């Protein structure tokens, strides 16, 4: 059985861990500042309509002639407000809107080489999101703010085997940034009227993985694509930054060696598999669809190592489950220079309702996207796309036992939660 020192250290590590799992499930983003936003990911691994195919299927660049460049920018914004109910036993204000404006960008470059070979490079952010509650809100002992974001840099290579088949591989360097903060109760019995303390944790790491892709065109205008991205391991290693502790708590934690403890958190970005179809119905209409699997159950198992007077290693299971994505879309060329896109998608939830927490405010989602692409000339396209991600109502009832005082409880609902994405991009061909 763990000693009191172990239990205290594990408690503090778990507090630091909470926002880590918050940013994950369902937040491998399909929105990377490209025309894929307007299709809600429908047909992503099969379209091969520009350099942004590198984000969804590296084999697609084998269909792109010459040198092509796509640069994109986007902004994400949402509504994530938590309304407490009568079961909450923590005083404080409301959560505010925890979804700040989040800008992003991307760059994709492809180059056709000789003998069926193509090379490419991609830089894009497709992972994570910030959650930023009010500092004095009722759930501050569970989370005040946290972010886990990632940037992918990926050189890649594709080979056109024949008129029908192409294969590709991309080597991913993934830069992950983690930052979290929550309050610590300095007055657990309500007698001293002390201000809260604070726990903060911040680090970054570089992980590596791969993307493998296959593209098959049985006849002109019909393409089937399959893309696999490998698991990526990242590791965060930092001291627990404990601030403004009351004298009793500080003395106890210092005597137990927790104040000087270093905490390492091991995380596994999930592997994914995508199957897509692109089918040109006629000169104007095309039909697109995708199916996707993401291995979130593996991500939910996070390792924690504590380097204190009595080192300890544990694995915390956030009870994540694998997710599934299905999308359907269409493209309509109503003018030689104009292409309209429309897509609808569904993603299953990475957590059951009883496992949803303030640091994992996630559920099943629906995406509705639309976009317009305009050809300035034979070599330049401009795209404007918009997408609404609807999460709806999500109930949360969360409790946490602390070393002193009664258990903390926050209960209520996230009502009408949504995220929207606006993307602009340009493609040049040489």
N, C-alpha and C positions, 0 to 999 in steps of 0.2 A: 504494500500500500504506500502511496506517495507520502512523504513527510509534509509538515506544514510549509516548509521552505519550498518544496516541489509544488505544492498546490498553489501557493502564492505566485510563484514564477509562471506556472502554467496559466493561471488566471490572467495575468498581465499580458502574456503572449497571445492568449485567445482574444483579449481586447484589441490588441494591435492587428490581429488577423482579420477581424470581422469585416472591415471595409474591403479587404483584398478580395474575398469571395463576392462582395457586392457588385463589383464592376464587370463580372464575367459572363454569367449565363445569358445566352441570347445576344451577346454583344460582340461577337465576331461580326463586324459590320459589312454589309453588302454595299454600303454607301461610301465610296472612296473618291468622290469628286469626278465621276464619269457619267456617261449616258446610261449606265446600268441602273442608276437611281430611277429613271423614268419607266423602267420595266420591272421594278421590284425583284430583280435578279432572275427573271424568266429568261431562259435560253443562254445564261451567262457563259457556260462552258462550251457552247456550240456556235455562238454568233460569229466570232472572228471578224468583226466589222471595223476594228481599229486596234491600236497598240494597247488599249486598256484591257484587252483579252489576257494580258500577262497576269492580272490580278485574279482571273478566274480559270484560265486554262492556257498554259504556256505554249502548248502545241498549236494554238490558233494563230500565232504569228507566222507560221509556215504558209499561211494563205495571204500574207500581206506583202505586196511587191515594194521594191525600192527602200527608201528610208522614210519612216513615219514617226511623228512625235505627237503625243497628246499631253496637254497640261490642263489640270483642273483645279477648281477651288470649290469649297462648299461650306455651309454653316448648318449646324444642328441646334435645335431649340426644342424644349418640351414643357409639359405640365406635369409636375410630380409633387403634389401637395398631400400631406398626411393629416387627417382630422382625427383627433383622439376621442375616445368615448369614456363613459363613466368608470370603466375598469382600470383606467390608467391611475397609478398611485404616485406619479412624479409631477411636481409643480413645474410650471414654465409656460412659455408661449407656444404658438403654432410653428409648424416646420418651415413655413415659407415655401417658395418654389425651389425645389432642390435641383432643377435642371437649368444650369446656366447656358448662355450662348457658347457654342464650341466650334471654332473655325477649324478647317482642315484643308489639305491640298494633296495633289498627286502629280507624278510625272512618269510617263511611259515612253520608251524609245525602242523601236525595232529596226533592224537592218537585214535585208535579204542578202545572203552571200551566194557563193557558187555551189553547184551540184546539190541543190535542194536544201542547203543549210540556211538557217536564220539565227541571228543573235539579238538579244534584247536586254534592257535594264528597266527596272521598275522601282519607284520610291512612293510609298503610300502608307497611310495610317488606317488600319482596318480592325482595331481592337480597342475596347475600353470606352469609358465615359466617366465624367465627373459627377459626383453626388455631393451637393453642398446645402445642408440644412442650416437653419439659424442656430447660432452658438448657444443661445439660452433656451432652446425649445425643450419640450417635455421628453424627447428621446435622446437628449444629449449624452447620457451615460452609455448609450448603444452606438451612436455615431453623430458627429458634428459635420465633418466633411471627409471625403476620401476620393482618390482618383487612382485608377490603374489604366494607363494608356500605352500603346505600342506602335512603333514605326517599323515597317518592313523595307529593307533594301535588298533587291534581288536581281543579280545577273542571271541570264537564262539562255538556253540553247534549244533549238527545235530542228527537226529533220523531216522533210517531205519524202516519205518512203516511195510513194507513187502518186498517181492522180487522185487516189481515194484516201490514203492513210498518211497521217503525220503523228509524230511523237515529240515530246518536249520535256525538259527538266529545268527547274529553277532552284538555285541555292539561296535560301533565305537567311539574312542576318536580321534578327529581331531585337530592337532596342526597347526595353520595357521600363517604365517609370512608375513608381509607387509612392503615394503620399497619403497619410491618413491622420485624423485627429478626433479625439473624443474627450468628454469631461470625466473627471473622477470626483466622487462625493467626499468632501472633507467634513461633512456634518451628517453622518448616517442616522443619528438619533434625533436630529432636529433641535439640538440644545444650544449649539455654539454660534449659529448664524455665520458660519464661515463660507467664503466664496469657494467655488469649485476649483479643483486642480485640473490638470490637463495631461493627457498622454498623447504623444505624437511619434510618428515613425515615418522615415523617408529613406528611399534608396532607389537605385537603378541597376540594371544588369543587361547583358547582351547574350542572347541565345541564338542557336542555329538550327535550321531545319531545311526541308526540301519540299518542292511542289513537282508532281509528276502529272503529265497530261497526255491524252490520246484524242485525236480527232479523226472522224471517219465520214466521208462524203460518198454515199452509195450512188447518188446521181446529182447533177448540178442543181443547186438550190435547196438541198436537203443535207443537213449535217448533224451528226451525233457526237457529243463530246463527253469525256469522263476526266475528272480532275481529282487528284488526291493531294492533301497537304499533311505533312508529318507532324507528330507531336513535337513541341519545343519546350525544353526545360529552362526555367529562369530561377535565379536565386537572389533573394534580398537579404542583406546582412547589415544590421545597424543596432546601435544601443536603443533601449527604450527611453525616450525623452520624457521624463516625468517632471512637471513644472507646478509650482505653487501648491505643493503638498502641505497639509497641516503638520504640526510638529509630531503628533503621535504617529501618524501614518509614515512620515519620513523616517522617524527613529526605528520603527518596526522593519520597514523595507530595507533600510541601510544595514541593520544588524543581520538581516537574512541575505545580504549580498545581492539583492534584486536591483538596487539603483545602478549598480555598475554592470549589470548583466547585458550581454550582447545577444541579440535574437536573430536567428537565421530562419527564413521562410522559403521553402522549396515549393514551386508551383509548376504545373504541367499544362501548357496551352494545348487544347484538344486537337487531335487529328480530325480531319474532315474528308468526306467523299461527296462529290457532286456529279450527277448525271443530267445532261441537258439535250434538248432537241431544238433545232431551228429548221423550219420548213417553209419555203417560198410557195405560197398558194398560186399566185399569178404575178403579173408585173407590178401590182400595187400592194397586195396583202401578203403578210407573212405571219405564221403562227410559231410561238415559242413557249417552252415549258422547262422546268427544272425540278429535280428532287435532290435533297441534300441531307446528309447525316453529320452530326457533330458529337464528339465523344466527351460530353460534359461530366459524365460519371467519374471519369478519371481525374478531371480537373478538381472535383469536389474533395479529393483526398489530398490534403496539404500537410507537408511535413514541417514541424517546428523544432528547432534545436536551440537550447538555452545554454549559453556559456557563462555560468555563474559559479559561486562557491561549490555548488553541487550540480554539475551539468546534467541535463535531462533532454531526452528526445521523445516527442510524441507525434502522432498523426491525428489531425482533426478532420472528421468527415462531415461536410456540409450537406450531405444527402442530395447531391445533384444527380440528375439522370440525363441520359442522352436526349438530344433534341432532333426533331425532324422538320424539314422545310419543304413546302411544295408551292410552286408558283406557275402562273399561266399568264401569257401576254400576247400582244399583237403589235405589228408595225404596219402603218399605212402610208404609202407614198402618194399623196394627193396632188403633187406637182413635182416635176423633175428635180427641183431644188429643195423641196420640203419633205421631211419624214417625221411622222407622228408616232409616238410610242405610248403604250398603255400596259400596265401590269398589275396583277393582284397576287398576293402571297400570304401564306399562313406558316407560322413557326410555333411548334409546341413549347410548353414551359419546361425550363430546366429544374424546377422545384415543384413539389406538391404544395397544396395550399397550407398544410400544417407546418411546412418547413420554410415558408416565406418569412423573412425578417426585414427589419429596417435597413439592414445592410445588403439584403438581396431582394429589392422591391421589384420582382420580376414575375411574369406570368406568360400565358400564351399571347401571341401578337398577330395582328393583321396588318399588311402593308398594301397601300394603294399608291401607285406611282404613275406619272405621266411626263412626257417630255417632247420637245421639238428640236430637230436637227435641221440646220439651214446650210446649204452649200454656197459659200461665197463665190467659189469658182471650182475648177476641177481639182484643185490641190488643197483647199481650205474648207473645213466644216466648223460650224459653231453649234453648241448644244446647250439648251437650258432645260433642266429637269427638276421636278418637285415630287416629294413623297411624304405621305402621312403614315406613321406607325402607330396603331391603336392598341393600347394595353387594357383599357377599360378600368373597372373597379377591382381592387385587390385588398382583401382584408388581411390584417396582421395582428397577432396577439403574441407578444414576446415577453419572456421573463428572464431574469438573470440574478443569480445569487452572488453576493459580495461577502468579503471576509467579515464585515461589520454591518449591523442594521438588517432591516427586513429586505426580502427580495424586491428588486425593481421590476415593475411591469408597465408596459406600454401596449395599449390596445386601441384599434381604430381601423381606418380604411383610407387607402389611396383611391380617390374618386376621379373617374374620367381621365386616366393617365394617358398621355400621348407624347410622341416625338415627331418633329417634322424636319425634313432635310431639303435644302435648296442648293442645287449644284449648277455650276457653269463650267464648260470645258471647250477647248479648241484643239483641232487636229490639223496638222500640216503634213503634206506628202511631197516627197522630192524624188 
